[in-house]
Amino acid sequence: MQLRERYRIIQKLGTEQGNKFGEVYEGEEKSSGKRIILKTLGKISKNLAILDRLKQEATFTFKHPGLPEIVDFFESDQELILVKSYQEGRPLADLWENHPKKNRVAFLKAILKELIPLLNHLKENNVVHCDIKPSNILIDTSHDSVKVSLIDFGLALRKDKPNNRRILFPLGYAAPELILNRLDLVDHRADQFALGILIWKLFTEQLPLVHPNPSIYTNLQLTHPLPDHSSLPKGIFPILSKMCSKHVFRTAPNLLSNDEVERSLKNGMNSRYDDLNQLFEELDTINEKRNWFGF
């Protein structure tokens, strides 16, 4: 595998989501000097699902600014090593926390102006990211502009290929069709749903409908609409509500027929935006303050 002959490690980076996702390094390709990201994960029995995510991530490569390009992938009896293109920027949550509150709406618009074309590119290529959240969006403001990169395609799927995986999608950002693992129904509107939750969280500094009991939390995610919040800018809630549209199940989905669950999920999905450009045009009309007093 001559890995050391091809790449030079520059520095170890903070792991993307904790030690269970292995080690992450910044490096460079020796022959070209091109910067790369190298992710390593040891093969142990307790991280089989994480190994599958890294293998899945290795199958998604793009020739599009702001999306990852896979450079190399190595697998041995002991570990997996993924080498991908380096993407400039810091996680969205870090920059947002330090951005002046009075300018956050304008900052959001600048981010979405760059992010929505990436999501449109995924839609055009039948790819659904399935894990839109602040840590998977990198923002580069080093050149007096906002550049956005979307990372971590470990949960992504292709709509033009069979998807028989059983995946436990994390609660919080996941749309109902993901929570119920109806991958046959999932499309670009699942990413839109997560984006709506992400925007809601940026302004409120919390996730909606959170509960310490996982069963109750799941029920809330499936059956309750997105709530309004006093920290949201004036006029944005109807847009977020449409982005995060879901059917209110009359009872627990596991007590309903498959046909009723499917119809219900489709009803919710069909109420979201079909055109992300229209979504951006509506969001672009939002101003900074919620009311005359700025509360």
HUKA-V703267 format. One record per residue. N is the residue number from 0. SS is DSSP state (~ for helix, > for strand, _ for the rest). PSI is psi as a letter, one per 20 degrees, with the letter a starting at -180 (* if undefined). BURIAL is 1 if it has 9 or more other C-alpha atoms within 8 Angstrom, else 0. Layout:
n = [N/N]
ss = [SS/SS]
psi = [PSI/PSI]
burial = [BURIAL/BURIAL]
This chain:
n = [0/1/2/3/4/5/6/7/8/9/10/11/12/13/14/15/16/17/18/19/20/21/22/23/24/25/26/27/28/29/30/31/32/33/34/35/36/37/38/39/40/41/42/43/44/45/46/47/48/49/50/51/52/53/54/55/56/57/58/59/60/61/62/63/64/65/66/67/68/69/70/71/72/73/74/75/76/77/78/79/80/81/82/83/84/85/86/87/88/89/90/91/92/93/94/95/96/97/98/99/100/101/102/103/104/105/106/107/108/109/110/111/112/113/114/115/116/117/118/119/120/121/122/123/124/125/126/127/128/129/130/131/132/133/134/135/136/137/138/139/140/141/142/143/144/145/146/147/148/149/150/151/152/153/154/155/156/157/158/159/160/161/162/163/164/165/166/167/168/169/170/171/172/173/174/175/176/177/178/179/180/181/182/183/184/185/186/187/188/189/190/191/192/193/194/195/196/197/198/199/200/201/202/203/204/205/206/207/208/209/210/211/212/213/214/215/216/217/218/219/220/221/222/223/224/225/226/227/228/229/230/231/232/233/234/235/236/237/238/239/240/241/242/243/244/245/246/247/248/249/250/251/252/253/254/255/256/257/258/259/260/261/262/263/264/265/266/267/268/269/270/271/272/273/274/275/276/277/278/279/280/281/282/283/284/285/286/287/288/289/290/291/292/293/294]
ss = [_/_/~/~/~/~/>/>/>/>/>/>/>/_/_/_/_/_/~/~/~/_/>/>/>/>/>/>/>/_/_/_/_/_/>/>/>/>/>/>/>/>/_/_/~/~/~/~/~/~/~/~/~/~/~/~/~/_/_/_/_/_/_/_/_/_/>/_/_/>/>/>/>/>/>/_/_/_/>/>/>/>/>/>/>/_/_/_/_/>/>/~/~/~/~/~/~/_/_/_/~/~/~/~/~/~/~/~/~/~/~/~/~/~/~/~/~/~/~/~/~/~/~/~/_/_/>/>/_/_/_/_/_/~/~/~/>/>/>/>/_/_/_/_/_/_/>/>/>/>/_/_/_/_/_/_/>/>/_/_/_/_/_/_/_/_/_/_/_/_/_/_/_/_/_/~/~/~/~/_/_/_/_/_/_/_/_/~/~/~/~/~/~/~/~/~/~/~/~/~/~/~/~/~/_/_/_/_/_/_/_/_/_/~/~/~/~/~/~/~/~/~/~/_/_/_/_/_/_/_/_/_/_/_/_/_/~/~/~/~/~/~/~/_/_/_/_/_/_/_/_/_/~/~/~/_/_/~/~/~/~/~/~/~/~/~/~/~/~/~/_/_/_/_/_/~/~/~/~/~/~/~/~/_/_/_/_/_/_/_/_/_/_/_/_]
psi = [i/l/g/h/h/h/q/p/p/g/q/p/r/p/q/h/l/r/h/i/j/a/q/p/q/p/a/q/p/h/h/i/j/p/q/r/p/p/p/q/p/q/o/q/h/i/k/h/h/h/g/h/g/h/h/g/h/i/i/o/q/q/m/p/p/i/q/q/p/p/g/q/p/q/p/a/i/h/r/q/p/p/p/r/q/p/p/q/r/q/q/g/h/g/h/g/h/j/p/p/h/i/j/h/g/h/g/g/g/h/g/h/h/h/g/g/h/g/h/h/g/g/g/h/j/k/p/p/g/j/l/o/r/h/i/j/o/p/p/o/k/i/k/k/r/o/p/p/q/p/r/n/k/h/j/q/q/p/h/j/q/q/n/j/q/o/p/n/p/p/r/f/i/p/q/h/h/g/h/j/k/m/i/h/h/p/a/h/i/h/h/g/g/h/h/g/g/g/g/g/h/g/h/i/k/r/q/q/k/q/q/h/o/h/g/h/g/g/g/g/h/h/i/p/r/p/q/r/q/i/i/q/q/p/i/h/g/h/g/h/h/g/h/k/p/q/p/o/q/i/a/p/h/i/i/r/q/h/g/h/g/g/g/g/g/h/g/g/h/i/i/r/p/h/o/h/h/g/g/h/h/g/h/i/i/p/r/g/q/h/a/h/i/j/*]
burial = [0/0/0/0/0/1/1/1/1/0/0/1/0/0/1/0/0/0/0/0/1/1/1/1/1/1/1/1/1/1/0/0/0/0/1/1/1/1/1/1/1/0/1/0/0/0/1/1/0/1/1/1/1/1/1/1/1/1/0/1/1/0/0/0/0/1/1/1/1/1/0/0/1/0/0/0/0/0/1/1/1/1/1/1/1/1/0/0/1/1/1/1/1/0/1/1/0/0/0/0/0/0/1/1/1/0/0/0/1/1/1/1/1/1/1/1/0/1/1/1/0/1/1/0/0/1/1/1/1/1/1/1/1/1/1/1/1/1/1/1/1/0/0/0/0/1/1/1/1/1/1/0/1/1/1/1/1/1/1/0/0/0/1/0/0/0/0/0/0/0/1/1/1/1/1/1/1/1/1/0/1/1/1/0/0/1/1/1/1/1/1/1/1/1/1/1/1/1/1/1/1/1/1/1/0/0/1/1/1/0/0/0/0/0/0/1/1/1/1/1/1/1/1/1/1/1/0/0/0/0/0/1/1/1/0/1/1/0/1/1/1/1/1/1/1/1/1/1/1/0/0/0/0/0/0/1/0/0/0/0/1/0/0/1/1/1/1/1/1/0/1/1/1/0/0/1/0/0/1/1/0/1/1/0/0/1/0/1/1/1/0/0/0/0/0]
